[in-house]
């Protein structure tokens, strides 16, 4: 079921607009997705946030990252090895 959306026009300092555009591009997101995620965090702080659908987390990790190796490295750091 698709979420109903609407268009919103806002005024922001140009440096903020430039930043969010660069951030979105670097993370493979649209500006709307960046703002939507931020607003969701404001609405559902900490553990109250609803789970994110897999298609909504695209772009959070580099495509060339080896997940299993990264997990092993992080566990080793946590254990002080």
PDB file with one MODEL, atoms N, CA, C and O in Angstrom:
MODEL        1
ATOM      1  N   UNK A   1       0.844  -1.179   0.000  1.00  0.00           N
ATOM      2  CA  UNK A   1       0.000   0.000   0.000  1.00  0.00           C
ATOM      3  C   UNK A   1       0.889   1.243   0.000  1.00  0.00           C
ATOM      4  O   UNK A   1       1.724   1.416   0.888  1.00  0.00           O
ATOM      5  N   UNK A   2       0.713   2.076  -0.966  1.00  0.00           N
ATOM      6  CA  UNK A   2       1.525   3.280  -1.104  1.00  0.00           C
ATOM      7  C   UNK A   2       1.090   4.343  -0.102  1.00  0.00           C
ATOM      8  O   UNK A   2      -0.096   4.512   0.181  1.00  0.00           O
ATOM      9  N   UNK A   3       2.075   5.049   0.421  1.00  0.00           N
ATOM     10  CA  UNK A   3       1.809   6.145   1.345  1.00  0.00           C
ATOM     11  C   UNK A   3       1.400   7.364   0.538  1.00  0.00           C
ATOM     12  O   UNK A   3       2.021   7.675  -0.478  1.00  0.00           O
ATOM     13  N   UNK A   4       0.369   8.050   0.980  1.00  0.00           N
ATOM     14  CA  UNK A   4      -0.059   9.271   0.301  1.00  0.00           C
ATOM     15  C   UNK A   4       0.982  10.352   0.544  1.00  0.00           C
ATOM     16  O   UNK A   4       1.475  10.504   1.662  1.00  0.00           O
ATOM     17  N   UNK A   5       1.309  11.088  -0.480  1.00  0.00           N
ATOM     18  CA  UNK A   5       2.290  12.160  -0.375  1.00  0.00           C
ATOM     19  C   UNK A   5       1.709  13.456  -0.924  1.00  0.00           C
ATOM     20  O   UNK A   5       0.681  13.465  -1.601  1.00  0.00           O
ATOM     21  N   UNK A   6       2.389  14.534  -0.616  1.00  0.00           N
ATOM     22  CA  UNK A   6       2.014  15.838  -1.136  1.00  0.00           C
ATOM     23  C   UNK A   6       3.286  16.650  -1.346  1.00  0.00           C
ATOM     24  O   UNK A   6       4.328  16.337  -0.770  1.00  0.00           O
ATOM     25  N   UNK A   7       3.206  17.655  -2.141  1.00  0.00           N
ATOM     26  CA  UNK A   7       4.356  18.514  -2.419  1.00  0.00           C
ATOM     27  C   UNK A   7       4.427  19.621  -1.377  1.00  0.00           C
ATOM     28  O   UNK A   7       3.401  20.147  -0.948  1.00  0.00           O
ATOM     29  N   UNK A   8       5.657  19.975  -0.970  1.00  0.00           N
ATOM     30  CA  UNK A   8       5.880  21.008   0.025  1.00  0.00           C
ATOM     31  C   UNK A   8       6.987  21.928  -0.476  1.00  0.00           C
ATOM     32  O   UNK A   8       8.041  21.460  -0.906  1.00  0.00           O
ATOM     33  N   UNK A   9       6.753  23.210  -0.420  1.00  0.00           N
ATOM     34  CA  UNK A   9       7.769  24.186  -0.789  1.00  0.00           C
ATOM     35  C   UNK A   9       8.232  24.876   0.481  1.00  0.00           C
ATOM     36  O   UNK A   9       7.422  25.399   1.246  1.00  0.00           O
ATOM     37  N   UNK A  10       9.555  24.874   0.703  1.00  0.00           N
ATOM     38  CA  UNK A  10      10.110  25.518   1.891  1.00  0.00           C
ATOM     39  C   UNK A  10      11.257  26.426   1.484  1.00  0.00           C
ATOM     40  O   UNK A  10      11.842  26.264   0.413  1.00  0.00           O
ATOM     41  N   UNK A  11      11.571  27.376   2.338  1.00  0.00           N
ATOM     42  CA  UNK A  11      12.707  28.271   2.106  1.00  0.00           C
ATOM     43  C   UNK A  11      13.778  27.937   3.130  1.00  0.00           C
ATOM     44  O   UNK A  11      13.522  27.891   4.333  1.00  0.00           O
ATOM     45  N   UNK A  12      14.977  27.705   2.629  1.00  0.00           N
ATOM     46  CA  UNK A  12      16.124  27.374   3.471  1.00  0.00           C
ATOM     47  C   UNK A  12      17.331  28.179   3.000  1.00  0.00           C
ATOM     48  O   UNK A  12      17.380  28.608   1.847  1.00  0.00           O
ATOM     49  N   UNK A  13      18.300  28.385   3.882  1.00  0.00           N
ATOM     50  CA  UNK A  13      19.542  29.018   3.441  1.00  0.00           C
ATOM     51  C   UNK A  13      20.187  28.177   2.327  1.00  0.00           C
ATOM     52  O   UNK A  13      20.145  26.948   2.370  1.00  0.00           O
ATOM     53  N   UNK A  14      20.766  28.833   1.357  1.00  0.00           N
ATOM     54  CA  UNK A  14      21.323  28.141   0.200  1.00  0.00           C
ATOM     55  C   UNK A  14      22.376  27.110   0.600  1.00  0.00           C
ATOM     56  O   UNK A  14      22.490  26.061  -0.034  1.00  0.00           O
ATOM     57  N   UNK A  15      23.154  27.406   1.660  1.00  0.00           N
ATOM     58  CA  UNK A  15      24.179  26.438   2.073  1.00  0.00           C
ATOM     59  C   UNK A  15      23.546  25.159   2.612  1.00  0.00           C
ATOM     60  O   UNK A  15      24.127  24.083   2.471  1.00  0.00           O
ATOM     61  N   UNK A  16      22.361  25.254   3.230  1.00  0.00           N
ATOM     62  CA  UNK A  16      21.667  24.058   3.703  1.00  0.00           C
ATOM     63  C   UNK A  16      21.143  23.236   2.527  1.00  0.00           C
ATOM     64  O   UNK A  16      21.209  22.007   2.538  1.00  0.00           O
ATOM     65  N   UNK A  17      20.629  23.921   1.526  1.00  0.00           N
ATOM     66  CA  UNK A  17      20.125  23.224   0.332  1.00  0.00           C
ATOM     67  C   UNK A  17      21.280  22.539  -0.393  1.00  0.00           C
ATOM     68  O   UNK A  17      21.155  21.386  -0.807  1.00  0.00           O
ATOM     69  N   UNK A  18      22.390  23.232  -0.547  1.00  0.00           N
ATOM     70  CA  UNK A  18      23.560  22.635  -1.196  1.00  0.00           C
ATOM     71  C   UNK A  18      24.044  21.408  -0.420  1.00  0.00           C
ATOM     72  O   UNK A  18      24.386  20.383  -1.010  1.00  0.00           O
ATOM     73  N   UNK A  19      24.067  21.528   0.912  1.00  0.00           N
ATOM     74  CA  UNK A  19      24.508  20.412   1.741  1.00  0.00           C
ATOM     75  C   UNK A  19      23.606  19.197   1.568  1.00  0.00           C
ATOM     76  O   UNK A  19      24.095  18.093   1.332  1.00  0.00           O
ATOM     77  N   UNK A  20      22.293  19.389   1.683  1.00  0.00           N
ATOM     78  CA  UNK A  20      21.386  18.234   1.613  1.00  0.00           C
ATOM     79  C   UNK A  20      21.431  17.584   0.231  1.00  0.00           C
ATOM     80  O   UNK A  20      21.282  16.367   0.119  1.00  0.00           O
ATOM     81  N   UNK A  21      21.629  18.364  -0.805  1.00  0.00           N
ATOM     82  CA  UNK A  21      21.757  17.789  -2.144  1.00  0.00           C
ATOM     83  C   UNK A  21      23.023  16.945  -2.259  1.00  0.00           C
ATOM     84  O   UNK A  21      22.989  15.844  -2.808  1.00  0.00           O
ATOM     85  N   UNK A  22      24.143  17.461  -1.740  1.00  0.00           N
ATOM     86  CA  UNK A  22      25.400  16.698  -1.762  1.00  0.00           C
ATOM     87  C   UNK A  22      25.277  15.429  -0.923  1.00  0.00           C
ATOM     88  O   UNK A  22      25.701  14.353  -1.345  1.00  0.00           O
ATOM     89  N   UNK A  23      24.692  15.563   0.267  1.00  0.00           N
ATOM     90  CA  UNK A  23      24.523  14.416   1.162  1.00  0.00           C
ATOM     91  C   UNK A  23      23.659  13.343   0.500  1.00  0.00           C
ATOM     92  O   UNK A  23      24.008  12.163   0.518  1.00  0.00           O
ATOM     93  N   UNK A  24      22.552  13.746  -0.074  1.00  0.00           N
ATOM     94  CA  UNK A  24      21.647  12.799  -0.725  1.00  0.00           C
ATOM     95  C   UNK A  24      22.354  12.080  -1.873  1.00  0.00           C
ATOM     96  O   UNK A  24      22.260  10.859  -1.995  1.00  0.00           O
ATOM     97  N   UNK A  25      23.058  12.831  -2.710  1.00  0.00           N
ATOM     98  CA  UNK A  25      23.756  12.233  -3.847  1.00  0.00           C
ATOM     99  C   UNK A  25      24.829  11.259  -3.374  1.00  0.00           C
ATOM    100  O   UNK A  25      24.957  10.165  -3.924  1.00  0.00           O
ATOM    101  N   UNK A  26      25.595  11.641  -2.367  1.00  0.00           N
ATOM    102  CA  UNK A  26      26.670  10.789  -1.849  1.00  0.00           C
ATOM    103  C   UNK A  26      26.134   9.495  -1.243  1.00  0.00           C
ATOM    104  O   UNK A  26      26.840   8.487  -1.206  1.00  0.00           O
ATOM    105  N   UNK A  27      24.893   9.518  -0.771  1.00  0.00           N
ATOM    106  CA  UNK A  27      24.314   8.351  -0.128  1.00  0.00           C
ATOM    107  C   UNK A  27      23.269   7.640  -0.980  1.00  0.00           C
ATOM    108  O   UNK A  27      22.562   6.756  -0.496  1.00  0.00           O
ATOM    109  N   UNK A  28      23.172   8.026  -2.244  1.00  0.00           N
ATOM    110  CA  UNK A  28      22.247   7.365  -3.160  1.00  0.00           C
ATOM    111  C   UNK A  28      20.784   7.565  -2.791  1.00  0.00           C
ATOM    112  O   UNK A  28      19.958   6.673  -2.984  1.00  0.00           O
ATOM    113  N   UNK A  29      20.471   8.736  -2.260  1.00  0.00           N
ATOM    114  CA  UNK A  29      19.108   9.049  -1.836  1.00  0.00           C
ATOM    115  C   UNK A  29      18.606  10.283  -2.553  1.00  0.00           C
ATOM    116  O   UNK A  29      19.377  11.027  -3.160  1.00  0.00           O
ATOM    117  N   UNK A  30      17.313  10.489  -2.475  1.00  0.00           N
ATOM    118  CA  UNK A  30      16.759  11.757  -2.944  1.00  0.00           C
ATOM    119  C   UNK A  30      16.710  12.708  -1.754  1.00  0.00           C
ATOM    120  O   UNK A  30      16.778  12.280  -0.602  1.00  0.00           O
ATOM    121  N   UNK A  31      16.593  13.992  -2.040  1.00  0.00           N
ATOM    122  CA  UNK A  31      16.470  14.975  -0.972  1.00  0.00           C
ATOM    123  C   UNK A  31      15.217  14.672  -0.150  1.00  0.00           C
ATOM    124  O   UNK A  31      15.234  14.802   1.074  1.00  0.00           O
ATOM    125  N   UNK A  32      14.146  14.273  -0.805  1.00  0.00           N
ATOM    126  CA  UNK A  32      12.908  13.927  -0.098  1.00  0.00           C
ATOM    127  C   UNK A  32      13.136  12.774   0.876  1.00  0.00           C
ATOM    128  O   UNK A  32      12.617  12.797   1.992  1.00  0.00           O
ATOM    129  N   UNK A  33      13.909  11.763   0.464  1.00  0.00           N
ATOM    130  CA  UNK A  33      14.193  10.631   1.347  1.00  0.00           C
ATOM    131  C   UNK A  33      14.996  11.070   2.567  1.00  0.00           C
ATOM    132  O   UNK A  33      14.734  10.608   3.678  1.00  0.00           O
ATOM    133  N   UNK A  34      15.964  11.952   2.376  1.00  0.00           N
ATOM    134  CA  UNK A  34      16.770  12.438   3.501  1.00  0.00           C
ATOM    135  C   UNK A  34      15.870  13.148   4.506  1.00  0.00           C
ATOM    136  O   UNK A  34      15.955  12.890   5.707  1.00  0.00           O
ATOM    137  N   UNK A  35      15.020  14.029   4.031  1.00  0.00           N
ATOM    138  CA  UNK A  35      14.132  14.785   4.914  1.00  0.00           C
ATOM    139  C   UNK A  35      13.119  13.865   5.579  1.00  0.00           C
ATOM    140  O   UNK A  35      12.835  14.010   6.768  1.00  0.00           O
ATOM    141  N   UNK A  36      12.572  12.915   4.820  1.00  0.00           N
ATOM    142  CA  UNK A  36      11.605  11.974   5.380  1.00  0.00           C
ATOM    143  C   UNK A  36      12.212  11.171   6.529  1.00  0.00           C
ATOM    144  O   UNK A  36      11.577  10.983   7.566  1.00  0.00           O
ATOM    145  N   UNK A  37      13.440  10.699   6.339  1.00  0.00           N
ATOM    146  CA  UNK A  37      14.110   9.931   7.391  1.00  0.00           C
ATOM    147  C   UNK A  37      14.363  10.781   8.625  1.00  0.00           C
ATOM    148  O   UNK A  37      14.198  10.306   9.749  1.00  0.00           O
ATOM    149  N   UNK A  38      14.758  12.021   8.432  1.00  0.00           N
ATOM    150  CA  UNK A  38      14.996  12.912   9.564  1.00  0.00           C
ATOM    151  C   UNK A  38      13.696  13.158  10.337  1.00  0.00           C
ATOM    152  O   UNK A  38      13.681  13.121  11.567  1.00  0.00           O
ATOM    153  N   UNK A  39      12.623  13.405   9.614  1.00  0.00           N
ATOM    154  CA  UNK A  39      11.336  13.644  10.259  1.00  0.00           C
ATOM    155  C   UNK A  39      10.847  12.406  10.999  1.00  0.00           C
ATOM    156  O   UNK A  39      10.261  12.515  12.076  1.00  0.00           O
ATOM    157  N   UNK A  40      11.085  11.237  10.426  1.00  0.00           N
ATOM    158  CA  UNK A  40      10.689   9.993  11.095  1.00  0.00           C
ATOM    159  C   UNK A  40      11.425   9.850  12.422  1.00  0.00           C
ATOM    160  O   UNK A  40      10.834   9.431  13.417  1.00  0.00           O
ATOM    161  N   UNK A  41      12.713  10.194  12.443  1.00  0.00           N
ATOM    162  CA  UNK A  41      13.484  10.128  13.692  1.00  0.00           C
ATOM    163  C   UNK A  41      12.949  11.115  14.720  1.00  0.00           C
ATOM    164  O   UNK A  41      12.955  10.825  15.916  1.00  0.00           O
ATOM    165  N   UNK A  42      12.491  12.263  14.274  1.00  0.00           N
ATOM    166  CA  UNK A  42      11.917  13.240  15.196  1.00  0.00           C
ATOM    167  C   UNK A  42      10.588  12.732  15.766  1.00  0.00           C
ATOM    168  O   UNK A  42      10.291  12.930  16.944  1.00  0.00           O
ATOM    169  N   UNK A  43       9.798  12.078  14.918  1.00  0.00           N
ATOM    170  CA  UNK A  43       8.490  11.578  15.356  1.00  0.00           C
ATOM    171  C   UNK A  43       8.607  10.358  16.253  1.00  0.00           C
ATOM    172  O   UNK A  43       7.805  10.182  17.170  1.00  0.00           O
ATOM    173  N   UNK A  44       9.593   9.520  15.999  1.00  0.00           N
ATOM    174  CA  UNK A  44       9.757   8.267  16.733  1.00  0.00           C
ATOM    175  C   UNK A  44      11.172   8.182  17.289  1.00  0.00           C
ATOM    176  O   UNK A  44      11.995   7.433  16.762  1.00  0.00           O
ATOM    177  N   UNK A  45      11.470   8.936  18.344  1.00  0.00           N
ATOM    178  CA  UNK A  45      12.834   8.910  18.888  1.00  0.00           C
ATOM    179  C   UNK A  45      13.197   7.555  19.476  1.00  0.00           C
ATOM    180  O   UNK A  45      12.340   6.824  19.972  1.00  0.00           O
ATOM    181  N   UNK A  46      14.468   7.240  19.412  1.00  0.00           N
ATOM    182  CA  UNK A  46      15.040   6.028  20.003  1.00  0.00           C
ATOM    183  C   UNK A  46      14.353   4.753  19.526  1.00  0.00           C
ATOM    184  O   UNK A  46      14.222   4.524  18.324  1.00  0.00           O
ATOM    185  N   UNK A  47      13.923   3.937  20.458  1.00  0.00           N
ATOM    186  CA  UNK A  47      13.407   2.609  20.129  1.00  0.00           C
ATOM    187  C   UNK A  47      11.968   2.623  19.661  1.00  0.00           C
ATOM    188  O   UNK A  47      11.445   1.577  19.276  1.00  0.00           O
ATOM    189  N   UNK A  48      11.316   3.754  19.680  1.00  0.00           N
ATOM    190  CA  UNK A  48       9.933   3.815  19.253  1.00  0.00           C
ATOM    191  C   UNK A  48       9.782   3.838  17.741  1.00  0.00           C
ATOM    192  O   UNK A  48       8.674   3.681  17.229  1.00  0.00           O
ATOM    193  N   UNK A  49      10.882   4.032  17.016  1.00  0.00           N
ATOM    194  CA  UNK A  49      10.814   4.146  15.560  1.00  0.00           C
ATOM    195  C   UNK A  49      10.317   2.853  14.943  1.00  0.00           C
ATOM    196  O   UNK A  49      10.740   1.771  15.351  1.00  0.00           O
ATOM    197  N   UNK A  50       9.425   2.948  13.966  1.00  0.00           N
ATOM    198  CA  UNK A  50       8.959   1.740  13.296  1.00  0.00           C
ATOM    199  C   UNK A  50      10.095   1.146  12.472  1.00  0.00           C
ATOM    200  O   UNK A  50      10.991   1.875  12.047  1.00  0.00           O
ATOM    201  N   UNK A  51      10.075  -0.159  12.239  1.00  0.00           N
ATOM    202  CA  UNK A  51      11.141  -0.760  11.442  1.00  0.00           C
ATOM    203  C   UNK A  51      11.163  -0.182  10.028  1.00  0.00           C
ATOM    204  O   UNK A  51      10.124   0.144   9.454  1.00  0.00           O
ATOM    205  N   UNK A  52      12.360  -0.065   9.490  1.00  0.00           N
ATOM    206  CA  UNK A  52      12.539   0.481   8.147  1.00  0.00           C
ATOM    207  C   UNK A  52      12.500  -0.671   7.151  1.00  0.00           C
ATOM    208  O   UNK A  52      13.151  -1.696   7.353  1.00  0.00           O
ATOM    209  N   UNK A  53      11.742  -0.502   6.089  1.00  0.00           N
ATOM    210  CA  UNK A  53      11.669  -1.523   5.047  1.00  0.00           C
ATOM    211  C   UNK A  53      13.013  -1.617   4.342  1.00  0.00           C
ATOM    212  O   UNK A  53      13.703  -0.606   4.209  1.00  0.00           O
ATOM    213  N   UNK A  54      13.407  -2.820   3.880  1.00  0.00           N
ATOM    214  CA  UNK A  54      14.716  -2.980   3.232  1.00  0.00           C
ATOM    215  C   UNK A  54      14.971  -1.995   2.091  1.00  0.00           C
ATOM    216  O   UNK A  54      16.101  -1.538   1.919  1.00  0.00           O
ATOM    217  N   UNK A  55      13.953  -1.666   1.318  1.00  0.00           N
ATOM    218  CA  UNK A  55      14.193  -0.750   0.200  1.00  0.00           C
ATOM    219  C   UNK A  55      14.452   0.675   0.680  1.00  0.00           C
ATOM    220  O   UNK A  55      14.911   1.507  -0.101  1.00  0.00           O
ATOM    221  N   UNK A  56      14.171   0.971   1.938  1.00  0.00           N
ATOM    222  CA  UNK A  56      14.400   2.311   2.466  1.00  0.00           C
ATOM    223  C   UNK A  56      15.801   2.488   3.025  1.00  0.00           C
ATOM    224  O   UNK A  56      16.190   3.610   3.351  1.00  0.00           O
ATOM    225  N   UNK A  57      16.575   1.401   3.146  1.00  0.00           N
ATOM    226  CA  UNK A  57      17.932   1.525   3.688  1.00  0.00           C
ATOM    227  C   UNK A  57      18.987   1.488   2.602  1.00  0.00           C
ATOM    228  O   UNK A  57      20.180   1.481   2.906  1.00  0.00           O
ATOM    229  N   UNK A  58      18.586   1.464   1.371  1.00  0.00           N
ATOM    230  CA  UNK A  58      19.521   1.478   0.262  1.00  0.00           C
ATOM    231  C   UNK A  58      20.402   2.709   0.344  1.00  0.00           C
ATOM    232  O   UNK A  58      19.920   3.822   0.553  1.00  0.00           O
ATOM    233  N   UNK A  59      21.706   2.497   0.176  1.00  0.00           N
ATOM    234  CA  UNK A  59      22.629   3.611   0.165  1.00  0.00           C
ATOM    235  C   UNK A  59      23.285   3.891   1.503  1.00  0.00           C
ATOM    236  O   UNK A  59      24.154   4.759   1.592  1.00  0.00           O
ATOM    237  N   UNK A  60      22.887   3.170   2.549  1.00  0.00           N
ATOM    238  CA  UNK A  60      23.491   3.428   3.852  1.00  0.00           C
ATOM    239  C   UNK A  60      24.874   2.809   3.974  1.00  0.00           C
ATOM    240  O   UNK A  60      25.716   3.336   4.701  1.00  0.00           O
ATOM    241  N   UNK A  61      25.129   1.709   3.285  1.00  0.00           N
ATOM    242  CA  UNK A  61      26.425   1.050   3.324  1.00  0.00           C
ATOM    243  C   UNK A  61      27.038   1.068   1.932  1.00  0.00           C
ATOM    244  O   UNK A  61      26.317   0.978   0.938  1.00  0.00           O
ATOM    245  N   UNK A  62      28.350   1.182   1.849  1.00  0.00           N
ATOM    246  CA  UNK A  62      28.993   1.155   0.535  1.00  0.00           C
ATOM    247  C   UNK A  62      28.727  -0.175  -0.170  1.00  0.00           C
ATOM    248  O   UNK A  62      28.712  -1.224   0.474  1.00  0.00           O
ATOM    249  N   UNK A  63      28.518  -0.138  -1.469  1.00  0.00           N
ATOM    250  CA  UNK A  63      28.210  -1.337  -2.235  1.00  0.00           C
ATOM    251  C   UNK A  63      29.342  -2.362  -2.188  1.00  0.00           C
ATOM    252  O   UNK A  63      29.089  -3.563  -2.286  1.00  0.00           O
ATOM    253  N   UNK A  64      30.592  -1.899  -2.038  1.00  0.00           N
ATOM    254  CA  UNK A  64      31.731  -2.812  -2.047  1.00  0.00           C
ATOM    255  C   UNK A  64      32.101  -3.332  -0.654  1.00  0.00           C
ATOM    256  O   UNK A  64      33.111  -4.019  -0.505  1.00  0.00           O
ATOM    257  N   UNK A  65      31.306  -3.017   0.354  1.00  0.00           N
ATOM    258  CA  UNK A  65      31.609  -3.457   1.721  1.00  0.00           C
ATOM    259  C   UNK A  65      31.323  -4.950   1.870  1.00  0.00           C
ATOM    260  O   UNK A  65      30.262  -5.427   1.466  1.00  0.00           O
ATOM    261  N   UNK A  66      32.279  -5.691   2.457  1.00  0.00           N
ATOM    262  CA  UNK A  66      32.091  -7.110   2.741  1.00  0.00           C
ATOM    263  C   UNK A  66      31.516  -7.187   4.158  1.00  0.00           C
ATOM    264  O   UNK A  66      32.243  -7.044   5.141  1.00  0.00           O
ATOM    265  N   UNK A  67      30.230  -7.410   4.247  1.00  0.00           N
ATOM    266  CA  UNK A  67      29.507  -7.309   5.512  1.00  0.00           C
ATOM    267  C   UNK A  67      30.040  -8.276   6.572  1.00  0.00           C
ATOM    268  O   UNK A  67      30.270  -7.872   7.712  1.00  0.00           O
ATOM    269  N   UNK A  68      30.241  -9.550   6.209  1.00  0.00           N
ATOM    270  CA  UNK A  68      30.702 -10.546   7.182  1.00  0.00           C
ATOM    271  C   UNK A  68      32.073 -10.164   7.751  1.00  0.00           C
ATOM    272  O   UNK A  68      32.295 -10.269   8.957  1.00  0.00           O
ATOM    273  N   UNK A  69      32.991  -9.718   6.883  1.00  0.00           N
ATOM    274  CA  UNK A  69      34.321  -9.317   7.346  1.00  0.00           C
ATOM    275  C   UNK A  69      34.233  -8.096   8.243  1.00  0.00           C
ATOM    276  O   UNK A  69      34.939  -8.011   9.248  1.00  0.00           O
ATOM    277  N   UNK A  70      33.376  -7.152   7.891  1.00  0.00           N
ATOM    278  CA  UNK A  70      33.183  -5.949   8.697  1.00  0.00           C
ATOM    279  C   UNK A  70      32.656  -6.302  10.089  1.00  0.00           C
ATOM    280  O   UNK A  70      33.099  -5.739  11.090  1.00  0.00           O
ATOM    281  N   UNK A  71      31.713  -7.232  10.141  1.00  0.00           N
ATOM    282  CA  UNK A  71      31.166  -7.667  11.437  1.00  0.00           C
ATOM    283  C   UNK A  71      32.254  -8.310  12.290  1.00  0.00           C
ATOM    284  O   UNK A  71      32.345  -8.040  13.487  1.00  0.00           O
ATOM    285  N   UNK A  72      33.082  -9.161  11.677  1.00  0.00           N
ATOM    286  CA  UNK A  72      34.181  -9.804  12.411  1.00  0.00           C
ATOM    287  C   UNK A  72      35.152  -8.762  12.955  1.00  0.00           C
ATOM    288  O   UNK A  72      35.578  -8.848  14.106  1.00  0.00           O
ATOM    289  N   UNK A  73      35.498  -7.785  12.134  1.00  0.00           N
ATOM    290  CA  UNK A  73      36.412  -6.726  12.559  1.00  0.00           C
ATOM    291  C   UNK A  73      35.830  -5.944  13.736  1.00  0.00           C
ATOM    292  O   UNK A  73      36.532  -5.662  14.706  1.00  0.00           O
ATOM    293  N   UNK A  74      34.547  -5.597  13.646  1.00  0.00           N
ATOM    294  CA  UNK A  74      33.915  -4.834  14.717  1.00  0.00           C
ATOM    295  C   UNK A  74      33.823  -5.635  16.006  1.00  0.00           C
ATOM    296  O   UNK A  74      34.012  -5.087  17.092  1.00  0.00           O
ATOM    297  N   UNK A  75      33.533  -6.931  15.895  1.00  0.00           N
ATOM    298  CA  UNK A  75      33.491  -7.779  17.089  1.00  0.00           C
ATOM    299  C   UNK A  75      34.870  -7.880  17.738  1.00  0.00           C
ATOM    300  O   UNK A  75      34.985  -7.852  18.963  1.00  0.00           O
ATOM    301  N   UNK A  76      35.909  -7.998  16.923  1.00  0.00           N
ATOM    302  CA  UNK A  76      37.267  -8.070  17.444  1.00  0.00           C
ATOM    303  C   UNK A  76      37.639  -6.779  18.179  1.00  0.00           C
ATOM    304  O   UNK A  76      38.257  -6.827  19.243  1.00  0.00           O
ATOM    305  N   UNK A  77      37.271  -5.644  17.623  1.00  0.00           N
ATOM    306  CA  UNK A  77      37.533  -4.352  18.258  1.00  0.00           C
ATOM    307  C   UNK A  77      36.775  -4.278  19.594  1.00  0.00           C
ATOM    308  O   UNK A  77      37.319  -3.819  20.598  1.00  0.00           O
ATOM    309  N   UNK A  78      35.535  -4.726  19.592  1.00  0.00           N
ATOM    310  CA  UNK A  78      34.730  -4.688  20.801  1.00  0.00           C
ATOM    311  C   UNK A  78      35.351  -5.548  21.906  1.00  0.00           C
ATOM    312  O   UNK A  78      35.315  -5.180  23.080  1.00  0.00           O
ATOM    313  N   UNK A  79      35.914  -6.680  21.526  1.00  0.00           N
ATOM    314  CA  UNK A  79      36.552  -7.586  22.499  1.00  0.00           C
ATOM    315  C   UNK A  79      37.959  -7.127  22.868  1.00  0.00           C
ATOM    316  O   UNK A  79      38.595  -7.711  23.745  1.00  0.00           O
ATOM    317  N   UNK A  80      38.440  -6.092  22.204  1.00  0.00           N
ATOM    318  CA  UNK A  80      39.773  -5.556  22.503  1.00  0.00           C
ATOM    319  C   UNK A  80      40.906  -6.342  21.871  1.00  0.00           C
ATOM    320  O   UNK A  80      42.026  -6.338  22.382  1.00  0.00           O
ATOM    321  N   UNK A  81      40.632  -7.002  20.786  1.00  0.00           N
ATOM    322  CA  UNK A  81      41.667  -7.794  20.095  1.00  0.00           C
ATOM    323  C   UNK A  81      42.305  -6.992  18.990  1.00  0.00           C
ATOM    324  O   UNK A  81      43.194  -7.490  18.300  1.00  0.00           O
TER     325      UNK A  81
ENDMDL
END
